[in-house]
Amino acid sequence: MSVSKISVELFKQDGPHFKPHSEHPPAQRLKNVLAFLATSSKSSILSPKGNQSACFSTSNAKFLNRDHSSNAIIHVAMSGGVDSAVAAHILIKSGHNPKNLKPIYFKTGFDLDHIDHQQNLPSKPLIKTNCQWKKDWNDLLIICRQLSISEPQLVDLSKDYWNQVWLPCLDSWENGQTPNVDILCNRFIKFGIVAQKVFQNNPNSLLATGHYARIQYNSSLKLFQANDKLKDQSYFLSMVSPSILKRTIFPIGHLSKLEVRKIATKLGLINSNKPESMGICLVEPTLPKGHFHKFLAEHLNDNPGKILSKDGKILGNHQGLWRYTIGQRCRIPSQSFKMFVSAKDPNQNTLNVVPGYNHPDLYSQIVYCDNFFWIRPILNQTNQPIEINLLARLRKGQLELMPCKVQMVAIKNQDKKVEKTTLRVELEKPEHGVALAQVLVLQSGEEVLGGGLIDMTFRDHHHEQQQQDSRSYLGRGI
């Protein structure tokens, strides 16, 4: 099963290789930030016309400055949280006219009383969705007054989110895949529909958000990890269109979460200690662990099937492939060993399991991405013998980047004719629990080159060749 349902067109952007400079230590950087915000209203880490405060390193300026007028209209995506509030404050203190900051709040959760049942919604009823948005909206109204900026605009994107993100993800889960909702939301909603709405009336306006990431503006666009690697969100931005990123500012990308909270506390913002929002916005974040599966159960039907051992023996039954992901423990009463999911076959509706967390079948060293979204392309969409050494990330919050070899390869049909070219990534070491539709991000140092949905996985060279020869990609493959 391919992941073409949630794939979109490729974006291309050329640019030379760049390796970022070192930064100030966090403690010194925080002192610089607080001193700067307390005393300066002209110079800027995001200053118009390239003005720059002496308290920031040149390397910070490279990531944060862009040549734009102090009168530029900047649409600030604000959630009621501390990150976007501090982002707006930094823009003001960097010399931007507060009147030109246009806060926007986009709502993606449904109110149960306002659902249009004529829409393409699941047959099962919705359960309690994102009940937090009204509180966040009320917080934001107060924050905007505290920052002396205009009242926010509320943009209801709940139907767009449902149709462009949630329904495709439901299809993906139902077919045994493991989609990343946040990445698709960024791609299609936050930096898709939202960007289109704010840019359509003013071709020179900009978008600012409270994401932890950095952008370099020189002759070409480059996206980088945030300085705070624990909070870095560049993984979730890896499939955003470069044409949108060109007009985007990340004011807090050089700061740590601690620094952001201290700035908010110093400003007396009501949300300085507000808990972070975690998980998918449709799911109530305060509910206990395991609620997400209950939430999915309201949208996906049970689809019982067999649980098989590696040699094909029936060990039990499952209630739906969507309830499991590769590498997850599968509790089977009849088995004395701990069993883990090694493969899912949506065509046969079977779940394959193996004993032990470290079983070889739970690891993948070679992955394919059929549609890879380049922010800065370094490979053409042709079958090239060129093999490039890069770094890979397979999960959010992954601190240790994985060395890998990357090349474009041809996929042939049974007649040995080339069907398409695709990106092949060979990891230096096998990785545990790699699932289909999981997002692979490629980097050069801290620069994020792009991301793509994993379309096929192979344990090693032998397994790859064996599957290609038989054209049987079921289970661990497609």
ZAMARGU-4260 file (C-alpha; in steps of 0.2 Angstrom, whole numbers, plus 5000, padded with zeros to 4 digits):
<rodrens>
0) 5000/5000/5000 | 5008/5016/4995 | 5006/5033/5004 | 5001/5043/4988 | 4984/5048/4996
5) 4994/5061/5007 | 5007/5065/4995 | 5008/5082/4985 | 5019/5090/4972 | 5038/5092/4974
10) 5045/5109/4977 | 5062/5114/4971 | 5074/5126/4977 | 5093/5127/4973 | 5106/5134/4985
15) 5124/5131/4990 | 5130/5121/5005 | 5130/5130/5021 | 5136/5125/5039 | 5130/5136/5053
20) 5142/5145/5065 | 5143/5142/5084 | 5131/5152/5095 | 5133/5160/5112 | 5131/5148/5127
25) 5113/5148/5133 | 5116/5157/5149 | 5125/5171/5141 | 5113/5172/5127 | 5098/5174/5139
30) 5107/5188/5148 | 5110/5196/5131 | 5091/5194/5126 | 5084/5201/5142 | 5096/5216/5142
35) 5092/5219/5124 | 5073/5218/5126 | 5074/5230/5142 | 5084/5243/5133 | 5082/5243/5115
40) 5068/5247/5103 | 5078/5251/5087 | 5091/5238/5085 | 5085/5220/5081 | 5089/5202/5079
45) 5075/5203/5066 | 5078/5221/5062 | 5071/5230/5047 | 5084/5235/5034 | 5096/5223/5042
50) 5100/5233/5058 | 5108/5222/5071 | 5110/5223/5089 | 5128/5222/5096 | 5122/5210/5109
55) 5118/5196/5097 | 5132/5186/5088 | 5134/5188/5069 | 5128/5170/5067 | 5112/5174/5075
60) 5109/5188/5063 | 5113/5177/5048 | 5098/5166/5054 | 5086/5180/5059 | 5088/5195/5049
65) 5080/5199/5033 | 5079/5214/5022 | 5061/5221/5025 | 5054/5238/5030 | 5049/5242/5047
70) 5032/5245/5040 | 5030/5228/5033 | 5014/5219/5038 | 5018/5204/5048 | 5004/5192/5052
75) 5008/5183/5068 | 5001/5166/5071 | 4996/5166/5089 | 4989/5151/5099 | 4987/5159/5117
80) 5003/5150/5122 | 5019/5157/5128 | 5030/5154/5112 | 5019/5164/5100 | 5017/5178/5113
85) 5036/5180/5115 | 5038/5179/5096 | 5026/5194/5094 | 5035/5204/5108 | 5052/5201/5100
90) 5046/5208/5084 | 5039/5224/5092 | 5056/5226/5102 | 5065/5224/5086 | 5058/5240/5078
95) 5042/5234/5070 | 5027/5245/5072 | 5015/5236/5083 | 5001/5243/5072 | 5008/5232/5058
100) 5007/5216/5068 | 4991/5206/5064 | 4988/5192/5076 | 4978/5178/5069 | 4971/5162/5078
105) 4966/5147/5068 | 4954/5135/5075 | 4955/5117/5070 | 4945/5108/5083 | 4926/5105/5080
110) 4912/5111/5091 | 4900/5097/5093 | 4885/5108/5091 | 4891/5116/5075 | 4895/5101/5064
115) 4889/5101/5047 | 4883/5083/5045 | 4883/5085/5026 | 4901/5085/5026 | 4912/5070/5022
120) 4913/5065/5041 | 4915/5047/5048 | 4899/5036/5050 | 4903/5035/5069 | 4899/5051/5079
125) 4913/5063/5085 | 4917/5062/5103 | 4924/5076/5114 | 4937/5085/5103 | 4948/5100/5106
130) 4938/5109/5120 | 4953/5120/5124 | 4952/5132/5110 | 4939/5144/5118 | 4951/5146/5133
135) 4966/5148/5122 | 4956/5162/5112 | 4951/5171/5128 | 4969/5170/5134 | 4975/5177/5117
140) 4963/5192/5119 | 4971/5197/5135 | 4989/5194/5129 | 4986/5205/5114 | 4981/5219/5126
145) 4996/5216/5136 | 5007/5217/5121 | 4998/5233/5115 | 4994/5225/5098 | 4977/5224/5089
150) 4964/5211/5093 | 4967/5194/5085 | 4957/5188/5070 | 4949/5171/5072 | 4950/5160/5057
155) 4940/5144/5057 | 4949/5130/5048 | 4940/5115/5056 | 4933/5109/5040 | 4949/5111/5030
160) 4958/5102/5044 | 4946/5088/5044 | 4946/5086/5025 | 4964/5089/5021 | 4973/5082/5036
165) 4962/5071/5047 | 4952/5061/5034 | 4968/5056/5024 | 4976/5051/5041 | 4961/5040/5045
170) 4963/5032/5028 | 4982/5029/5032 | 4979/5022/5049 | 4965/5011/5042 | 4978/5004/5029
175) 4991/5000/5043 | 5002/5015/5041 | 5008/5027/5054 | 5005/5045/5048 | 5012/5061/5056
180) 4997/5072/5059 | 5007/5088/5064 | 5018/5087/5049 | 5003/5087/5037 | 4994/5100/5047
185) 5009/5112/5045 | 5010/5107/5026 | 4992/5110/5022 | 4984/5121/5036 | 4996/5132/5045
190) 5008/5135/5031 | 4996/5131/5017 | 4978/5138/5019 | 4983/5151/5032 | 4998/5157/5022
195) 4987/5159/5007 | 4974/5169/5017 | 4986/5181/5024 | 4997/5183/5008 | 4982/5185/4996
200) 4979/5203/4999 | 4997/5209/5001 | 5011/5201/4991 | 5024/5209/5002 | 5017/5204/5019
205) 5026/5191/5030 | 5021/5177/5042 | 5028/5175/5059 | 5026/5160/5071 | 5032/5154/5088
210) 5040/5138/5080 | 5057/5133/5087 | 5067/5133/5070 | 5078/5145/5061 | 5079/5152/5043
215) 5093/5159/5034 | 5090/5172/5021 | 5104/5175/5009 | 5104/5171/4990 | 5093/5156/4994
220) 5082/5149/5008 | 5089/5137/5021 | 5079/5130/5036 | 5089/5125/5051 | 5086/5116/5068
225) 5083/5127/5083 | 5097/5131/5095 | 5086/5122/5108 | 5087/5104/5102 | 5075/5097/5115
230) 5061/5109/5108 | 5067/5110/5090 | 5052/5109/5078 | 5061/5109/5061 | 5056/5090/5059
235) 5038/5096/5058 | 5042/5110/5045 | 5052/5098/5034 | 5037/5097/5021 | 5032/5115/5021
240) 5033/5124/5004 | 5049/5134/5002 | 5039/5148/4994 | 5030/5150/5010 | 5046/5148/5021
245) 5053/5162/5011 | 5041/5174/5019 | 5041/5167/5036 | 5050/5173/5052 | 5054/5162/5067
250) 5058/5175/5081 | 5062/5163/5095 | 5072/5150/5085 | 5088/5155/5093 | 5081/5154/5111
255) 5078/5140/5123 | 5061/5136/5131 | 5068/5142/5147 | 5073/5158/5140 | 5056/5161/5132
260) 5047/5158/5148 | 5059/5170/5158 | 5055/5184/5145 | 5037/5180/5147 | 5038/5181/5166
265) 5048/5197/5165 | 5034/5205/5154 | 5021/5199/5166 | 5011/5189/5152 | 4997/5179/5159
270) 5003/5163/5150 | 5021/5163/5156 | 5018/5147/5165 | 5005/5140/5154 | 5007/5121/5151
275) 5013/5116/5133 | 5000/5109/5122 | 5004/5091/5117 | 4998/5079/5105 | 4985/5081/5091
280) 4974/5096/5093 | 4957/5086/5090 | 4961/5076/5105 | 4958/5083/5123 | 4976/5085/5129
285) 4972/5083/5147 | 4965/5065/5145 | 4974/5050/5151 | 4987/5040/5142 | 4979/5028/5129
290) 4964/5039/5126 | 4970/5042/5108 | 4966/5024/5103 | 4949/5027/5111 | 4947/5042/5101
295) 4952/5033/5085 | 4940/5019/5089 | 4926/5032/5087 | 4931/5035/5069 | 4938/5018/5063
300) 4928/5002/5063 | 4935/4986/5071 | 4942/4975/5057 | 4947/4958/5065 | 4961/4948/5058
305) 4974/4935/5062 | 4990/4937/5072 | 5004/4927/5064 | 5021/4921/5069 | 5036/4923/5057
310) 5033/4905/5051 | 5014/4908/5048 | 5007/4900/5063 | 4991/4908/5070 | 4994/4915/5087
315) 4978/4925/5090 | 4967/4939/5083 | 4968/4957/5082 | 4954/4970/5081 | 4961/4981/5068
320) 4979/4985/5060 | 4977/5004/5065 | 4978/4999/5083 | 4997/4994/5081 | 5013/5001/5074
325) 5029/4993/5069 | 5040/4989/5084 | 5025/4990/5097 | 5022/4976/5109 | 5007/4965/5105
330) 5000/4956/5120 | 4995/4938/5116 | 4988/4928/5131 | 4994/4911/5123 | 5012/4917/5122
335) 5025/4916/5136 | 5037/4928/5127 | 5034/4946/5124 | 5029/4948/5106 | 5032/4963/5095
340) 5024/4969/5079 | 5036/4966/5064 | 5024/4968/5049 | 5006/4973/5044 | 4998/4966/5028
345) 4983/4977/5024 | 4978/4966/5009 | 4977/4950/5020 | 4973/4960/5036 | 4986/4951/5046
350) 4998/4956/5059 | 5015/4948/5060 | 5024/4947/5077 | 5041/4941/5083 | 5048/4937/5100
355) 5059/4950/5109 | 5061/4969/5107 | 5078/4966/5098 | 5073/4954/5085 | 5081/4958/5068
360) 5064/4959/5060 | 5060/4974/5070 | 5074/4984/5062 | 5076/4993/5045 | 5092/4999/5037
365) 5085/5004/5020 | 5070/5015/5017 | 5062/5022/5001 | 5053/5039/5000 | 5042/5040/4984
370) 5039/5058/4985 | 5052/5068/4994 | 5049/5086/4997 | 5065/5096/4995 | 5067/5113/5004
375) 5084/5114/4996 | 5086/5100/4983 | 5103/5092/4981 | 5097/5077/4970 | 5087/5078/4954
380) 5071/5067/4951 | 5081/5056/4939 | 5090/5039/4941 | 5107/5045/4946 | 5122/5034/4952
385) 5127/5048/4963 | 5127/5043/4982 | 5127/5057/4995 | 5132/5056/5013 | 5119/5065/5024
390) 5110/5064/5041 | 5093/5057/5044 | 5079/5059/5057 | 5065/5047/5058 | 5056/5054/5073
395) 5051/5070/5082 | 5063/5074/5097 | 5077/5063/5090 | 5093/5071/5096 | 5105/5059/5088
400) 5106/5061/5069 | 5109/5045/5059 | 5122/5045/5046 | 5116/5039/5029 | 5119/5037/5011
405) 5106/5044/4999 | 5103/5042/4980 | 5089/5042/4967 | 5085/5024/4961 | 5074/5016/4948
410) 5059/5006/4953 | 5055/4993/4939 | 5040/4983/4935 | 5039/4964/4932 | 5044/4967/4914
415) 5060/4976/4920 | 5054/4993/4914 | 5056/5008/4925 | 5040/5013/4933 | 5047/5028/4943
420) 5062/5035/4952 | 5062/5036/4971 | 5073/5041/4985 | 5083/5027/4993 | 5091/5030/5010
425) 5103/5018/5018 | 5106/5021/5036 | 5123/5018/5044 | 5115/5007/5057 | 5098/4998/5057
430) 5084/5008/5066 | 5071/5000/5077 | 5052/5001/5073 | 5052/5011/5056 | 5034/5012/5050
435) 5026/5016/5033 | 5020/5034/5031 | 5032/5039/5045 | 5042/5055/5040 | 5060/5054/5035
440) 5070/5070/5037 | 5087/5073/5028 | 5099/5085/5035 | 5116/5092/5031 | 5123/5097/5048
445) 5109/5107/5056 | 5102/5112/5039 | 5085/5103/5035 | 5085/5099/5017 | 5068/5091/5016
450) 5056/5077/5022 | 5046/5063/5014 | 5034/5049/5019 | 5042/5032/5020 | 5035/5021/5006
455) 5045/5005/5008 | 5057/4998/5022 | 5070/4984/5021 | 5079/4975/5035 | 5096/4975/5025
460) 5103/4973/5007 | 5098/4954/5006 | 5080/4958/5011 | 5079/4972/4998 | 5085/4961/4984
465) 5074/4947/4989 | 5059/4958/4989 | 5063/4966/4973 | 5066/4950/4964 | 5049/4943/4970
470) 5040/4960/4968 | 5032/4955/4985 | 5033/4971/4995 | 5019/4966/5007 | 5021/4967/5026
475) 5037/4977/5029 | 5037/4984/5011 | 5022/4993/5004
</rodrens>
